[in-house]
Amino acid sequence: MRKRWPLAATLLGLSGFCSTGWGQLAPSPDAPPVSTAPAPAQDDQSVATFKLQVNLVDMFFTVKDKQGNLVPHLNRDDCKVAEDKVPQTLKTFVAETHQPLTLGILLDTSGSQYRVLPLEQDVGGQFLERVLKPKDEAFLLSFDVNVDLLQDYTNSARMLSRAMSKAEINTAGGNGAAGIPGAGGGTIPTVGAPKGTLLYDAVYMASNEKMNQESGRKAMILLTDGEDEGSVHKIQDAIAAAQKANVIVYTILIADRVFYGGFGYSGYSAMKKMTDETGGRLIDVGNNGKKLEAAFQQIEDELRTQYVVTYTPSNTKLDSTFRHVTVECGDGMKVQVRKGYFAVPPQE
Protein backbone atom coordinates (compact mmCIF):
# COMPACT_ATOMS: atom_id res chain seq x y z
CA MET A 1 0.00 0.00 0.00
CA ARG A 2 1.29 3.44 -0.85
CA LYS A 3 1.99 5.93 1.90
CA ARG A 4 0.06 9.14 1.30
CA TRP A 5 0.98 12.72 2.13
CA PRO A 6 -2.14 14.78 2.95
CA LEU A 7 -1.99 18.36 1.70
CA ALA A 8 -4.19 19.77 4.42
CA ALA A 9 -1.16 21.42 6.04
CA THR A 10 2.03 22.90 4.68
CA LEU A 11 4.30 20.67 6.73
CA LEU A 12 3.15 17.17 6.06
CA GLY A 13 5.05 15.13 8.60
CA LEU A 14 7.06 13.18 6.04
CA SER A 15 9.91 13.03 8.52
CA GLY A 16 7.86 10.41 10.31
CA PHE A 17 8.51 8.00 7.45
CA CYS A 18 12.26 8.03 8.00
CA SER A 19 12.83 9.15 11.58
CA THR A 20 14.60 6.73 13.90
CA GLY A 21 14.16 6.39 17.63
CA TRP A 22 17.31 5.86 19.61
CA GLY A 23 16.81 3.32 22.38
CA GLN A 24 18.80 3.48 25.61
CA LEU A 25 21.06 0.46 25.94
CA ALA A 26 22.14 -1.05 29.25
CA PRO A 27 25.92 -0.83 29.84
CA SER A 28 27.96 -3.96 29.15
CA PRO A 29 29.49 -5.69 32.22
CA ASP A 30 32.85 -5.48 30.43
CA ALA A 31 32.55 -1.81 29.60
CA PRO A 32 35.15 0.57 31.05
CA PRO A 33 34.10 2.52 34.17
CA VAL A 34 32.12 5.70 33.51
CA SER A 35 33.97 8.87 34.38
CA THR A 36 32.46 11.10 37.05
CA ALA A 37 34.88 13.95 36.37
CA PRO A 38 33.31 17.41 35.92
CA ALA A 39 32.64 18.66 32.42
CA PRO A 40 35.56 20.43 30.69
CA ALA A 41 35.90 24.11 31.34
CA GLN A 42 34.40 26.54 28.85
CA ASP A 43 37.84 27.45 27.50
CA ASP A 44 38.46 23.84 26.50
CA GLN A 45 35.49 23.97 24.13
CA SER A 46 36.40 27.22 22.40
CA VAL A 47 37.51 25.59 19.14
CA ALA A 48 34.36 23.47 18.82
CA THR A 49 32.17 26.49 19.58
CA PHE A 50 33.95 28.53 16.92
CA LYS A 51 33.39 25.85 14.28
CA LEU A 52 29.68 25.75 14.98
CA GLN A 53 29.42 29.49 14.36
CA VAL A 54 31.16 29.45 10.98
CA ASN A 55 28.83 30.04 8.03
CA LEU A 56 30.21 27.76 5.32
CA VAL A 57 28.64 27.70 1.86
CA ASP A 58 29.10 24.74 -0.47
CA MET A 59 28.36 24.86 -4.20
CA PHE A 60 28.17 21.68 -6.29
CA PHE A 61 28.65 22.15 -10.03
CA THR A 62 29.66 20.58 -13.32
CA VAL A 63 31.77 22.15 -16.06
CA LYS A 64 31.53 21.62 -19.82
CA ASP A 65 33.71 22.81 -22.67
CA LYS A 66 32.57 24.57 -25.85
CA GLN A 67 31.54 21.25 -27.40
CA GLY A 68 29.40 20.32 -24.38
CA ASN A 69 31.82 17.68 -23.07
CA LEU A 70 32.30 17.33 -19.32
CA VAL A 71 35.60 18.72 -17.99
CA PRO A 72 36.85 16.39 -15.21
CA HIS A 73 40.31 17.59 -14.16
CA LEU A 74 40.08 21.18 -12.93
CA ASN A 75 41.75 22.51 -9.78
CA ARG A 76 41.31 25.43 -7.38
CA ASP A 77 43.21 27.89 -9.61
CA ASP A 78 40.91 27.21 -12.56
CA CYS A 79 37.69 28.52 -10.98
CA LYS A 80 36.51 31.72 -9.33
CA VAL A 81 33.45 32.25 -7.14
CA ALA A 82 31.63 35.52 -6.54
CA GLU A 83 28.71 36.23 -4.21
CA ASP A 84 26.58 39.22 -5.20
CA LYS A 85 29.48 40.14 -7.53
CA VAL A 86 32.00 40.15 -4.66
CA PRO A 87 34.90 37.67 -5.16
CA GLN A 88 35.10 35.00 -2.45
CA THR A 89 38.11 33.15 -1.03
CA LEU A 90 37.78 29.41 -1.47
CA LYS A 91 38.39 27.16 1.51
CA THR A 92 38.19 23.89 -0.43
CA PHE A 93 37.93 22.74 -4.04
CA VAL A 94 37.27 19.04 -4.57
CA ALA A 95 36.31 16.81 -7.48
CA GLU A 96 33.38 14.83 -6.09
CA THR A 97 33.39 11.64 -8.13
CA HIS A 98 32.76 9.19 -5.32
CA GLN A 99 31.07 11.14 -2.52
CA PRO A 100 27.77 9.49 -1.47
CA LEU A 101 24.75 10.66 -3.44
CA THR A 102 21.23 11.24 -2.13
CA LEU A 103 18.72 10.92 -4.93
CA GLY A 104 14.99 11.58 -5.20
CA ILE A 105 12.97 10.27 -8.15
CA LEU A 106 9.67 12.11 -8.73
CA LEU A 107 7.36 10.28 -11.12
CA ASP A 108 4.41 11.98 -12.84
CA THR A 109 1.46 9.56 -12.77
CA SER A 110 -1.24 11.94 -13.99
CA GLY A 111 -3.49 11.06 -16.92
CA SER A 112 -1.27 12.75 -19.49
CA GLN A 113 1.46 10.17 -18.80
CA TYR A 114 -0.71 7.13 -19.52
CA ARG A 115 1.19 5.97 -22.64
CA VAL A 116 4.72 6.84 -21.48
CA LEU A 117 4.64 5.53 -17.89
CA PRO A 118 5.69 1.96 -18.86
CA LEU A 119 8.70 3.41 -20.68
CA GLU A 120 9.66 5.49 -17.64
CA GLN A 121 9.37 2.47 -15.38
CA ASP A 122 11.59 0.32 -17.57
CA VAL A 123 14.36 2.83 -18.28
CA GLY A 124 14.19 4.39 -14.80
CA GLY A 125 14.73 0.99 -13.19
CA GLN A 126 17.81 0.37 -15.34
CA PHE A 127 19.19 3.79 -14.39
CA LEU A 128 18.82 3.07 -10.68
CA GLU A 129 20.62 -0.25 -11.10
CA ARG A 130 23.58 1.57 -12.65
CA VAL A 131 23.79 4.76 -10.64
CA LEU A 132 23.35 3.62 -7.03
CA LYS A 133 26.66 2.85 -5.34
CA PRO A 134 27.09 1.16 -1.93
CA LYS A 135 26.90 4.41 0.08
CA ASP A 136 24.15 6.06 -1.97
CA GLU A 137 20.48 6.18 -1.10
CA ALA A 138 17.32 7.16 -2.95
CA PHE A 139 13.58 7.51 -2.51
CA LEU A 140 10.70 7.42 -4.99
CA LEU A 141 7.45 9.35 -5.01
CA SER A 142 4.66 9.83 -7.51
CA PHE A 143 2.45 12.85 -8.05
CA ASP A 144 -0.93 13.24 -9.72
CA VAL A 145 -4.09 14.31 -7.84
CA ASN A 146 -2.14 13.05 -4.81
CA VAL A 147 1.51 12.99 -3.77
CA ASP A 148 2.52 9.48 -2.74
CA LEU A 149 5.72 8.13 -1.20
CA LEU A 150 6.19 4.86 -3.07
CA GLN A 151 9.57 3.94 -1.54
CA ASP A 152 11.39 5.61 1.32
CA TYR A 153 15.18 5.97 1.44
CA THR A 154 16.98 2.79 0.50
CA ASN A 155 20.18 1.67 -1.15
CA SER A 156 18.36 -1.16 -2.89
CA ALA A 157 17.87 -0.52 -6.60
CA ARG A 158 15.67 -3.62 -6.65
CA MET A 159 13.27 -2.19 -4.08
CA LEU A 160 13.12 1.12 -5.92
CA SER A 161 12.54 -0.59 -9.28
CA ARG A 162 9.82 -2.76 -7.77
CA ALA A 163 8.08 0.30 -6.34
CA MET A 164 8.39 2.10 -9.66
CA SER A 165 6.91 -0.84 -11.53
CA LYS A 166 3.86 -0.74 -9.26
CA ALA A 167 3.14 2.94 -9.92
CA GLU A 168 -0.24 3.53 -11.55
CA ILE A 169 -1.83 6.36 -13.47
CA ASN A 170 -4.22 8.19 -11.20
CA THR A 171 -6.68 10.77 -12.50
CA ALA A 172 -9.59 12.43 -10.82
CA GLY A 173 -11.78 9.81 -12.49
CA GLY A 174 -9.81 6.93 -10.99
CA ASN A 175 -6.88 4.83 -12.20
CA GLY A 176 -6.24 4.59 -15.92
CA ALA A 177 -6.65 7.20 -18.61
CA ALA A 178 -10.39 7.63 -18.11
CA GLY A 179 -11.68 10.83 -16.62
CA ILE A 180 -10.45 14.37 -16.78
CA PRO A 181 -7.53 15.22 -14.51
CA GLY A 182 -8.52 17.86 -12.02
CA ALA A 183 -12.25 17.15 -11.97
CA GLY A 184 -12.24 16.17 -8.29
CA GLY A 185 -11.88 12.96 -6.33
CA GLY A 186 -8.85 11.48 -4.64
CA THR A 187 -7.89 11.95 -1.01
CA ILE A 188 -7.06 15.65 -1.25
CA PRO A 189 -9.82 18.21 -0.57
CA THR A 190 -10.96 19.84 -3.81
CA VAL A 191 -12.45 23.01 -2.39
CA GLY A 192 -11.52 25.92 -4.65
CA ALA A 193 -9.22 25.18 -7.58
CA PRO A 194 -9.44 21.57 -8.82
CA LYS A 195 -6.52 19.23 -8.23
CA GLY A 196 -4.85 17.69 -11.23
CA THR A 197 -1.06 17.32 -11.32
CA LEU A 198 0.56 18.47 -8.09
CA LEU A 199 4.04 18.93 -9.53
CA TYR A 200 5.11 22.02 -7.59
CA ASP A 201 3.73 20.60 -4.34
CA ALA A 202 5.72 17.40 -4.92
CA VAL A 203 9.01 19.29 -5.39
CA TYR A 204 8.29 21.51 -2.40
CA MET A 205 7.45 18.58 -0.15
CA ALA A 206 10.34 16.38 -1.29
CA SER A 207 12.78 19.25 -0.70
CA ASN A 208 11.47 20.21 2.74
CA GLU A 209 10.53 16.85 4.16
CA LYS A 210 13.11 14.51 2.61
CA MET A 211 16.11 16.27 1.09
CA ASN A 212 16.49 18.98 3.72
CA GLN A 213 17.39 16.33 6.30
CA GLU A 214 20.35 15.06 4.28
CA SER A 215 23.85 16.42 3.73
CA GLY A 216 26.34 16.16 0.89
CA ARG A 217 25.44 15.69 -2.76
CA LYS A 218 21.72 15.76 -3.43
CA ALA A 219 19.82 15.54 -6.70
CA MET A 220 16.19 15.27 -7.68
CA ILE A 221 15.04 13.80 -11.02
CA LEU A 222 11.59 14.68 -12.28
CA LEU A 223 9.95 12.51 -14.94
CA THR A 224 7.09 14.67 -16.17
CA ASP A 225 5.60 16.71 -19.00
CA GLY A 226 6.08 19.77 -16.78
CA GLU A 227 2.39 20.60 -16.45
CA ASP A 228 1.16 21.61 -13.00
CA GLU A 229 -2.50 21.85 -12.14
CA GLY A 230 -3.87 22.69 -8.73
CA SER A 231 -0.75 22.80 -6.55
CA VAL A 232 -1.04 24.76 -3.32
CA HIS A 233 2.50 26.07 -3.83
CA LYS A 234 3.73 28.20 -6.71
CA ILE A 235 6.75 27.35 -8.83
CA GLN A 236 8.93 29.89 -7.00
CA ASP A 237 8.02 28.22 -3.69
CA ALA A 238 9.20 24.89 -5.08
CA ILE A 239 12.42 26.41 -6.43
CA ALA A 240 13.17 28.17 -3.14
CA ALA A 241 12.59 24.94 -1.19
CA ALA A 242 15.03 23.08 -3.45
CA GLN A 243 17.61 25.88 -3.12
CA LYS A 244 17.34 25.90 0.67
CA ALA A 245 17.82 22.13 0.70
CA ASN A 246 20.80 22.49 -1.67
CA VAL A 247 19.18 20.11 -4.16
CA ILE A 248 20.07 19.95 -7.85
CA VAL A 249 16.91 19.43 -9.90
CA TYR A 250 16.97 17.58 -13.22
CA THR A 251 13.84 17.32 -15.34
CA ILE A 252 13.39 14.72 -18.03
CA LEU A 253 10.56 16.22 -20.06
CA ILE A 254 8.66 13.22 -21.32
CA ALA A 255 5.21 13.60 -22.85
CA ASP A 256 2.62 11.74 -24.85
CA ARG A 257 1.92 14.26 -27.58
CA VAL A 258 -1.20 12.35 -28.63
CA PHE A 259 -2.73 13.25 -25.27
CA TYR A 260 -2.45 16.94 -26.11
CA GLY A 261 -4.12 16.51 -29.50
CA GLY A 262 -1.34 18.25 -31.39
CA PHE A 263 -1.69 21.49 -29.43
CA GLY A 264 1.58 21.00 -27.57
CA TYR A 265 2.20 21.48 -23.87
CA SER A 266 3.45 24.42 -21.86
CA GLY A 267 5.62 22.72 -19.25
CA TYR A 268 8.96 23.44 -20.93
CA SER A 269 9.49 27.01 -19.71
CA ALA A 270 8.54 26.25 -16.11
CA MET A 271 10.85 23.24 -15.93
CA LYS A 272 13.67 25.19 -17.61
CA LYS A 273 13.37 27.84 -14.91
CA MET A 274 13.37 25.27 -12.10
CA THR A 275 16.40 23.36 -13.37
CA ASP A 276 18.43 26.46 -14.23
CA GLU A 277 17.95 28.04 -10.82
CA THR A 278 18.91 24.88 -8.93
CA GLY A 279 21.97 23.96 -11.00
CA GLY A 280 20.39 21.08 -12.88
CA ARG A 281 19.28 20.65 -16.46
CA LEU A 282 16.18 20.11 -18.58
CA ILE A 283 16.30 17.30 -21.13
CA ASP A 284 13.38 17.03 -23.56
CA VAL A 285 12.90 13.45 -24.77
CA GLY A 286 9.32 13.56 -26.05
CA ASN A 287 8.16 9.94 -25.97
CA ASN A 288 11.34 8.52 -27.52
CA GLY A 289 12.78 5.56 -25.62
CA LYS A 290 16.32 5.99 -26.97
CA LYS A 291 16.33 9.67 -25.98
CA LEU A 292 15.10 8.73 -22.52
CA GLU A 293 17.95 6.24 -22.11
CA ALA A 294 20.42 8.90 -23.28
CA ALA A 295 18.96 11.44 -20.84
CA PHE A 296 19.48 9.14 -17.87
CA GLN A 297 23.02 8.43 -19.06
CA GLN A 298 23.79 12.16 -19.27
CA ILE A 299 22.49 12.74 -15.75
CA GLU A 300 24.51 9.80 -14.44
CA ASP A 301 27.67 11.17 -16.08
CA GLU A 302 27.12 14.64 -14.66
CA LEU A 303 26.45 13.38 -11.15
CA ARG A 304 29.71 11.42 -11.27
CA THR A 305 31.74 14.36 -12.64
CA GLN A 306 30.98 17.09 -10.14
CA TYR A 307 33.05 19.60 -8.23
CA VAL A 308 32.29 21.23 -4.90
CA VAL A 309 33.75 24.46 -3.57
CA THR A 310 33.29 25.79 -0.05
CA TYR A 311 33.82 29.30 1.23
CA THR A 312 32.93 31.53 4.15
CA PRO A 313 30.95 34.47 2.74
CA SER A 314 32.44 37.93 3.09
CA ASN A 315 28.89 39.06 3.89
CA THR A 316 28.44 37.48 7.33
CA LYS A 317 24.84 38.55 7.90
CA LEU A 318 22.38 35.67 8.30
CA ASP A 319 19.31 37.67 7.34
CA SER A 320 17.48 35.03 5.23
CA THR A 321 18.05 37.02 2.05
CA PHE A 322 18.95 35.35 -1.24
CA ARG A 323 22.60 35.64 -2.25
CA HIS A 324 23.41 35.35 -5.95
CA VAL A 325 26.46 33.19 -6.61
CA THR A 326 28.44 32.80 -9.83
CA VAL A 327 31.16 30.27 -10.61
CA GLU A 328 33.51 30.81 -13.56
CA CYS A 329 36.06 28.26 -14.76
CA GLY A 330 37.96 29.61 -17.74
CA ASP A 331 37.13 31.03 -21.14
CA GLY A 332 34.47 29.24 -23.12
CA MET A 333 33.56 26.84 -20.32
CA LYS A 334 29.97 26.55 -19.16
CA VAL A 335 29.38 26.02 -15.45
CA GLN A 336 26.17 24.32 -14.36
CA VAL A 337 25.48 25.54 -10.81
CA ARG A 338 22.59 26.79 -8.70
CA LYS A 339 21.94 30.52 -8.89
CA GLY A 340 22.58 31.12 -5.21
CA TYR A 341 21.44 30.34 -1.68
CA PHE A 342 19.41 31.76 1.20
CA ALA A 343 21.47 33.07 4.13
CA VAL A 344 19.25 31.40 6.72
CA PRO A 345 20.28 31.43 10.41
CA PRO A 346 21.05 27.97 11.80
CA GLN A 347 18.23 26.26 13.66
CA GLU A 348 18.54 26.25 17.43
N, C-alpha and C positions, 0 to 999 in steps of 0.2 A: 504494500500500500504506500502511496506517495505521501510524504509529509507536506503539509500545506502551510503557507504563510498567510494569515489573514491580513488584509490591508486596512483594518479598522483603525489602526494607530500607526504613527510614523515609525516608531521603533517596534519591530515585530518579534523581538525575543528569539531571533535565530541563534543567538549565542547558546541557547539552551540545547541545541542540537549537538554542539561540540564541546560544551564545557565539561570539565573533569573535576570531580570531588577528590580532595586529598584526604585519605584516611589517616588516623593517628596510629602508628605502629608501636607496639610494646618493645622496649629495649631488649637486645639480645643479652643472654647471661654472659657471653664472652666479650661484650662490647667494652671499650675502655671507660674508665670512670668519667662521669660528667663533671666538668669544671664548675666550681662555685665562685670563681674569681669575679670581681666587679667588672662591669663593662669597660672597654677602653675609654680613655679620656677623650674629650671632644677634639683635641689637637691631633690625636692619632687617626682621626677619620677625615682630616681636612682634604686629602687627595681625592678620596671617594666622593665627598660632597662636591668638590669642584667639578668632577666629571659629570655628575648628574645635572649640573647647571649649564653645561655647554650645549649650545644650540647648533647641532651638526646637521647639515643638509646633504642628502645623497641624491644623485641624479644618474639614472640608468639610461644608456643610449646606445644606438648602433650608428655606424658610419659607412657610407657608400661612396664609391668614386663616381666619376662622370658617366661611366657606363652602367651604373647601378649595381656594381659588384660590391659585396661586403669587404670592408678593410679590417683585417684581423690583428695587425701587429703595430698599433700605435703606442706611444708612451706619453708620459706627463708633458713633455716639451712640445708635443704636437697639437695640444688642445688648450683652448682658453675658455674660461667661464665668466660670464658677467651677470650680475643681478641688478635689475632696474638700470642697466647700462653702466654699472660700476664694476670694474674688474675685481675678481675674487681670487684669493690665494688658496690654491688647492692643498688639502691635507693628504689626500690619497688619490691614486689613479690606478685602477686595477682592471685587467681584462677578466671578465666574469664568465668563463666558459664552463665551469663545473660547479658554481655555487648552487645550492638547492633552489628549486623553482616551485613556487606556489601558483597553481593554475586553476582558473574557473572557466568552465564551459557553460555558456548560456544558449539554450536551444529554443528557437522559435517554433512553437507547436500550434500556432493559430491556423485558421482555415486556409489562408493563402499559401501555406507550406505543404499542402496535402500531397502533391505529386513529387516534391523534392525531399521530404523527410526520410524516406528509405535510403536515398543517396547519402544524406548527411550522416545517418546512423552507420552506414557501412564504412565510409571514408573516415569519419570521425573516430571510430573504434580503432582503425589501423593507425591513425595518428597518435592516439594515446598509447598504443603498444610500443611505438617507436620513441616517443618523446620522454616518457616518464622514466627517470633514473632512480636508483635505490633510495636517495634522500629526498626525492620530490614528492609532492602530494597535490591532489586535485579534487574538486567537487563538481557536480553537475546539477544544473537546474533547468527547468523549462518555464516558458512564459507564454501565456495566451490570455484567456479571460481570468486566469489565475496565475500565480507564481508558485511553482512547486519545486521543492528540493528533492531531486530524484536520487542523489547519492552524496552523502556528506564526505568530508575529507578522507581520502584513502590514497595509498600508494599502489593499489591494485588496479592495473589497467583492465583486468578481466571484470572486476566489479563495476567499473565505470562503463565499460562497453555493454555489459549486461543491462545496466540501468538505462543506457541510451537506447538500446534495442527495444526496451519496453515502453518508451515514450510514445504517446498517442496524440493525434490531432484533437484539439478540444476547441470547439466553437460555442457560441452562445446557444446553438441549437442542439448541442450534445457532441459526442465524438464523431469523427468522420468529417467529410466536406459539406454535409448538409447544414442548412441554416445559415444565417447571416451573422458574421462576427460582430459583436457589439449590441445585439438585440436583447440582451438580458440573460439571466440564468447564471449558473455557476455558484460558487460559494461566496463571492464578493458582493456586497450591497451595490445595487445599480441605481441608487437615488441620484438624480442629476444626470451628468453625462454618461452615456452607455459605456460599458467596458468591452474592449475588443482585444487589443494586443498590448499588454502592459510592459513594453520594452523599457521605457525610462525607469519605471518602478523597479524592474528586475535589476538593472545596473546599479541603481541607488541602493537597493537592499543588499545586493551581493557585496558592494563596496563597504557599506557601513557595518553589516552584520557578519561578514565572513572574512573579507580581505583585510579590513582594518585591524584585525586581531593578529595578523601575521607580520613577520619582518622579512627583510631580504628581497629577492627578486619576485615580483608578482605580476602576473599577466592574466587578462580576461579575454576570451575569444567568444565573440557573438556570431552565431549562425542565424541569419535573419534577412528579410528583404528590407529592413530598416524602417518599416511602417509602425508608428505608434498610434494607438487609439484608446483613449480613456485613462491614461496614467494619471495618478494623483500628482506626481512630480513632473516638472518640466525638464527639458533636455539639459539646461544649464545646472539644475540641481544634480542630475545624474553625473555630469562632467565634474562638478565640484566635489562630489562624494568620491569619485575615482581618484581625483588629484590629491585629496586629503589622505586617501589610503595608499597613495604612491603606487597606483595600479596602471599598467600599460594596457590599453584597450585595443584589440584587433577586431575588425569586423570583416567577416566573409559574407559579402552581399550575394545571397543566393535566392533566386526568385523563380516562380513558375509564371512565366509571362502569359500563358494561356488564361490564368486566373484573372489577370487584369484586362483581358479582352482587347489587347493591343493598344491600350491607352497609356501603358507604362506605369511606373510607380515612382513615388517622390522621396523614397528613403535615402537616396544617395547623399544628398547635401547634409542631412542631419548626421549621418554616420561618418561622413568625411570630417565634419566639425568635431565630433566626439573623439575620433581616433587621432586627429592632428593635435588636439589640445592635451592629450594624455601620453603622447609619444609613441603611439601605435601606428597602424596603417589600415586603410580600407582596400580590400581586394574584391573586385566585382567578378563573379564567376558565372552569373546567369543561372542556367540549370545544366551546365556542362560538367560532367563527371571528371574529365581529365583536368579541367581548370581548377576544380575543387581540390583534387589531389595535389596539384602544383601549389595552390594557395597554402595548404597545410604544410607542405615542404618548405615554402618560403618563410613561414612563421617559425617553424622549427629551426631553420638555419639562423634566423635573426636572434632567437632566444638563446642560441648557443654561441653567438658571436657578439656579446654585449660588453660594454665597458661601464664602470661606475666611478664617478668622482665624488669626493666628499669635501666640504669646506664649511668653515664657520663664517656666517654672513657678516659683512662689515656693518650692516644695519642690524643692531642687536635687539630692536624692539620686537616683542611678541604681541602684536596688536591685532592678530587675526586677519590682517590685510593680505591681498594676493601679491606675491613678488614675481615679476617676470624674469625668467632665466633664459639665457642663450648660451649655447655651446658651439664653438667654432673649432674645426680641426683641419685647417689648411685650405688652400685655394682649390676650388672646384669640388670639394667634398661636401656631401649632404649629410647632415646630422639629424637623426630621428630621435627626438627627445621631448618630454612633456614641456608645456609652455611656462611652467612655473610651479609655485607651491603656496600654500597658505601658512603664514607665520602664526600658528596657533600655540598658545601657552600649553605646557605639559599638563596632563591631568594630575590632580592631587591623588 
